[in-house]
Amino acid sequence: MAPFVIGLAWTLALGAAALFIARLLHRRLPTRRRALEGAAIGAAGSFGLLFLYQNVLVHDALWYYGYLRSALVDRSFELYDEFVLMNPFGMYLPPPETPPIHLGTALFEAPAALLVRPLAIMLSRMGIVPGGDGFGPLEIGAATWTSLMLGIGGVALVHRLARPVCGGSASTLAQVALLYASPLAFFTFTWPAYPHAATVFLGALFLLVWYRGERPFLLGLLGGLLALVHPQDILYLALPGIDLLLTRGPLASRLRRGGWIAFGTLLGFAPQVAVWLPTAGTPLAHVYVDIGDPFIWTRPAFGAVLFSGYNGLLSWTPLCGAAIAGLFFLRRSHPRLFRGLLLLLVLEWWAIASYGYWWGGASFGARYFLSAYPVMGVGLAALLERLARRVGMLAAGLCAMPFVYWNLLLMAQFRLEWIPHNQRPDFIEILRRQLFEAPQMLFAGLSGTLGWNQVFFVELFHAAWNSGSVARLAVWVLLATLLVFLLLAWVGWLGLGERVPGRRSGNAWAVVGATAATLAVAWVASAPGFGERRLLREAIDVPLRIAPETVRLIPLGRGPEPPTAVRIDAGASFAGERRSLDLISFLHNAEKRTTGEQIALLEVHGSGCDHQALAVRAGIETAETAPHRVEVVASMSHGIENTRVIQSWWQENNSAFHYWGHAYLASWDLPAGCEPREVEIRTAGGAGDFEIQRLVVATYVKP
């Protein structure tokens, strides 16, 4: 237990130092207090950006990003590239024919993705950074950075809501503490691009508009957007609904306000309806039933979602319990706010407890309760404000530090995979490790120790430092400075305002944004072939590395399913079908192969295939996996500009020089009536090995 106590002492000491400096500045700069509060929240976000932020898409985040990438690159929501060709490890996928869901996450990421796409294409052609096909680090970074900005922006908006109610100092302390003592830190920095950051942002904005004025259309629009991001959050609309019932006044006036709320809701949710109509045949698809996790409203797991060792809210993040208790300090001073926040919390609790997958799957903590994060942010501010009256703000802030430390230890355990993903954990073992092993591994766990589990800026710094290049270190400093500046400016703009923007300008921007999103989704849904399904047969025994002058026979069998694919049975036939063979491969130590030189010959065997032979050539269908590695650059005899890069990864060789590895996609149409059973591969003579990552026969049919 000594490691835990030592770590806690360090946490309290660092927290006391930060709070002392903040109090000193607060007293010496009384006219800049609002700016100092924003700077504190921005500094908390900057710490997460520099020391926790991962530019990766994990589990559900890849699903939601897949819609964005597929729409931008393929003009469809068919996720074959994302979940079959880009998913060699078979991550969790929704069942076949599940209609698109949670489009709000992709739509929020779209502006940044559109901005960086031309740059990604240019840098890829220059051989600096892979990309241009939607899978490069810049393009993924557009999604993860947007998620980070929404998460921290949501914290700033919660502060803006709580500040007039609880005071600036108490609210600032509450928002910083709750950020790092709840699952929000994990899903803002470590596993970004989940819907939760957007939910916190929209939820805080909704509550701010609801509490500060009569804006029925904007409230409805925000409610529709909340449902577009996370369907359960349509519950936010219960607050203006209750107001309509309780407010005294002419019936016609209340009906008019209700009509504006309904109109705004329909407009905000319209992009989802635009894609459900052609894919599901209905404007309201039962997607949770389709994926096997329906809501069972009559049998909610009220106790389990709070106290279970399997991601229970209070058992994992006890500060959230204190925040909920703090709401009751608002009962007399701000009764309308108290009633609304308490109602929203109870409704979200009921919805989460009724969900068949209430623990959140491969989740860190009670992530579904992030839908009620703004409620807890206000409650914690009220609690700290009341506590500060008795013991002072410095002592009140220190009381929150152990909860932050506890949550960071859990994050370290989760990242080290000591806590199993998507399995019921041994909570007693988790608690034991919190006291003994986790404190010793806190920094290593948070900064990343696994190959895929790397903090973006820490990894970039290591690469720049190991290269010995002053220019690379300067680029690292400039990039870090730029992103921190943008984050601070964003927090300042959101969190320091006194009032909601004017009615006309706010409504105009809202209408333009919602209409543009709906038209964009409708444009994708109107594409030729939209709604086409793929039936798959996939090669068995791959990945497979083949030496030169070798013959291998690869049978076709079953593999992971994309959400829009169904399985093909042997001998099945469909009207109007067409088939293609997709190969993902790369070369090892074959840099001396010239452009167009034949690497292998693929022969498709099966009924009606006529032993069709398909050539795989260097620099066209495949290429050297690491063409920019220092050991091979001088002798590269083929390029990759005419290939289609489908997978990229960051790695290093024995000299510790960092470089990009690639895999390449080649596709061929198969003759009508071809029923493939196996593929024969004959490699030609020459330097280097030929590695196959995936080999898939896809049949396209109209359901």
Stockholm file with secondary structure:
# STOCKHOLM 1.0

chainA/1-703         MAPFVIGLAWTLALGAAALFIARLLHRRLPTRRRALEGAAIGAAGSFGLLFLYQNVLVHDALWYYGYLRSALVDRSFELYDEFVLMNPFGMYLPPPETPPIHLGTALFEAPAALLVRPLAIMLSRMGIVPGGDGFGPLEIGAATWTSLMLGIGGVALVHRLARPVCGGSASTLAQVALLYASPLAFFTFTWPAYPHAATVFLGALFLLVWYRGERPFLLGLLGGLLALVHPQDILYLALPGIDLLLTRGPLASRLRRGGWIAFGTLLGFAPQVAVWLPTAGTPLAHVYVDIGDPFIWTRPAFGAVLFSGYNGLLSWTPLCGAAIAGLFFLRRSHPRLFRGLLLLLVLEWWAIASYGYWWGGASFGARYFLSAYPVMGVGLAALLERLARRVGMLAAGLCAMPFVYWNLLLMAQFRLEWIPHNQRPDFIEILRRQLFEAPQMLFAGLSGTLGWNQVFFVELFHAAWNSGSVARLAVWVLLATLLVFLLLAWVGWLGLGERVPGRRSGNAWAVVGATAATLAVAWVASAPGFGERRLLREAIDVPLRIAPETVRLIPLGRGPEPPTAVRIDAGASFAGERRSLDLISFLHNAEKRTTGEQIALLEVHGSGCDHQALAVRAGIETAETAPHRVEVVASMSHGIENTRVIQSWWQENNSAFHYWGHAYLASWDLPAGCEPREVEIRTAGGAGDFEIQRLVVATYVKP
#=GR chainA/1-703 SS CHHHHHHHHHHHHHHHHHHHHHHHHHHHCGGGHHHHHHHHHHHHHHHHHHHTCCCCCCTHHHHHHHHHHIIIIISSCCCHIIIIITCTTCCCCCCTTCCCCCHHHHHHHHHHHHHHHHHHHHHHHTTSSCCSSSCSHHHHHHHHHHHHHHHHHHHHHHHHHHHHHHCHHHHHHHHHHHHHTSTHHIIIIISCSSTHHHHHHHHHHHHHHHHHCCCHHHHHHHHHHHHHHCGGGGGGGHHHHHHHHHCCSCHHHHHHHHHHHHHHHHHHHHHHHHHHHHHHSSSSCCHHHHTTCCBCTTSCCTTHHHHCTTTCHHHHCHHHHHHHHHGGGGTTTSHHHHHHHHHHHHHHHHHHHHBTTTTCSSCSSCGGGGGGHHHHHHHHHHHHHHHHHHHCHHHHHHHHHHHHHHHHHHHHHHHTTCSCTTSCCCHHHHHHHHHTHHHHTHHHHHHCCSSSCCCHHHHHHHHHHHHTCHHHHHHHHHHHHHHHHHHHHHHHHHHSCSSCCCHHHHHHHHHHHHHHHHHHHHHHHTSTTTTCEEEEEEESSCSEEECSSCEEEEEEECCCCCTTEEECCTTCCCTTCEEEEEEEEEEESCTTSCTTCEEEEEEEEEETCTTEEEEEEBTTTBCBSCTTCTTTGGGCCSCSTTSCEEEEEEEECTTCCEEEEEEEEEEEEECTTCEEEEEEEEECSSSSEEEEEEEEEEEEECC
#=GC SS_cons         CHHHHHHHHHHHHHHHHHHHHHHHHHHHCGGGHHHHHHHHHHHHHHHHHHHTCCCCCCTHHHHHHHHHHIIIIISSCCCHIIIIITCTTCCCCCCTTCCCCCHHHHHHHHHHHHHHHHHHHHHHHTTSSCCSSSCSHHHHHHHHHHHHHHHHHHHHHHHHHHHHHHCHHHHHHHHHHHHHTSTHHIIIIISCSSTHHHHHHHHHHHHHHHHHCCCHHHHHHHHHHHHHHCGGGGGGGHHHHHHHHHCCSCHHHHHHHHHHHHHHHHHHHHHHHHHHHHHHSSSSCCHHHHTTCCBCTTSCCTTHHHHCTTTCHHHHCHHHHHHHHHGGGGTTTSHHHHHHHHHHHHHHHHHHHHBTTTTCSSCSSCGGGGGGHHHHHHHHHHHHHHHHHHHCHHHHHHHHHHHHHHHHHHHHHHHTTCSCTTSCCCHHHHHHHHHTHHHHTHHHHHHCCSSSCCCHHHHHHHHHHHHTCHHHHHHHHHHHHHHHHHHHHHHHHHHSCSSCCCHHHHHHHHHHHHHHHHHHHHHHHTSTTTTCEEEEEEESSCSEEECSSCEEEEEEECCCCCTTEEECCTTCCCTTCEEEEEEEEEEESCTTSCTTCEEEEEEEEEETCTTEEEEEEBTTTBCBSCTTCTTTGGGCCSCSTTSCEEEEEEEECTTCCEEEEEEEEEEEEECTTCEEEEEEEEECSSSSEEEEEEEEEEEEECC
//
